Amino acid sequence: MERPDPDRPRGTPTDPPDCEPISRWIAPLPDRLEAFALRYVWVIVAINLAGTAFGFFYYRFQFRQIDPAWWAFVPDSPGATLLIALALAAWAIGRPNDYLASLAFVGNVKLGLWTPYVLVVFAPGFLEFTAIPMYLFLFCSHLAMVVQAFVLHRISTFHTRAIGVAAAWYTVDLLFDFFVPLGGRVTHTSLPYAGSTPWFTTTVLQVAAAGAVVLTIAPVCWLFATRVAKLRNAVREAT
């Protein structure tokens, strides 16, 4: 019997890999949308690189407040868009990388949902200094990060070591963002209120941190579920 190979080659931009039979809750995008995105992968890479550049510009004031040694933990969203640009580019040149794909998935789902979460919860504060067009742009562009993350299962196997690396990185990032001050301050994205500001029965920082904790755990669990589904498909094909 041929041994299942869940790490087999995964297509090219002109010939995207076939869609595997995976539960819709694991891979929620329509198959045609996934294939369309992979055919125009370089456009998506360019858009993400542009978003990364904008994101670094957006974080310019926070960079000034943190020691350069810790800058890697500051630009959360642009870091995630850079990772998915690299993951898609690596696949497009025939060198798919599960580590990049796993990091990109967790980052884009986490930050793609956390930012709209705080934008809605703390909307009065954000709208005091953010124009409505920019507010809507930030909201919609971050949701688009989540959508594009669900293309990655077509080009990656999400092997266990890669999932472990992604989980470790975003756990450390979570700790520095909310729980372990670096140089006297945490590194989460700026919020419109001081972290100690009361918010119902808790504080602004605790509300933001709670969302970040949940949204760090959830995409890691999603990756494990995807990995299991792919292994089952490989076994089914080999029997």
Sequence and secondary structure as in RCSB ss.txt:
>XXXX:A:sequence
MERPDPDRPRGTPTDPPDCEPISRWIAPLPDRLEAFALRYVWVIVAINLAGTAFGFFYYRFQFRQIDPAWWAFVP
DSPGATLLIALALAAWAIGRPNDYLASLAFVGNVKLGLWTPYVLVVFAPGFLEFTAIPMYLFLFCSHLAMVVQAF
VLHRISTFHTRAIGVAAAWYTVDLLFDFFVPLGGRVTHTSLPYAGSTPWFTTTVLQVAAAGAVVLTIAPVCWLFA
TRVAKLRNAVREAT
>XXXX:A:secstr
     TT    BTTB        TTTS S HHHHHHHHHTHHHHHHHHHHHHHHHHHHTHHHHHHS GGGGGGS 
HHHHHHHHHHHHHHHHHTT   HHHHHHHHHHHHHHHHHHHHHHHHTHHHHHHHS HHHHHHHHHHHHHHHHHHT
TGGGT    HHHHHHHHHHHHHHHIIIIIS BTTB  S   SS TTSEETTEEHHHHHHHHHHHHHHHHHHHHHH
HHHHHHHHHHHHH 
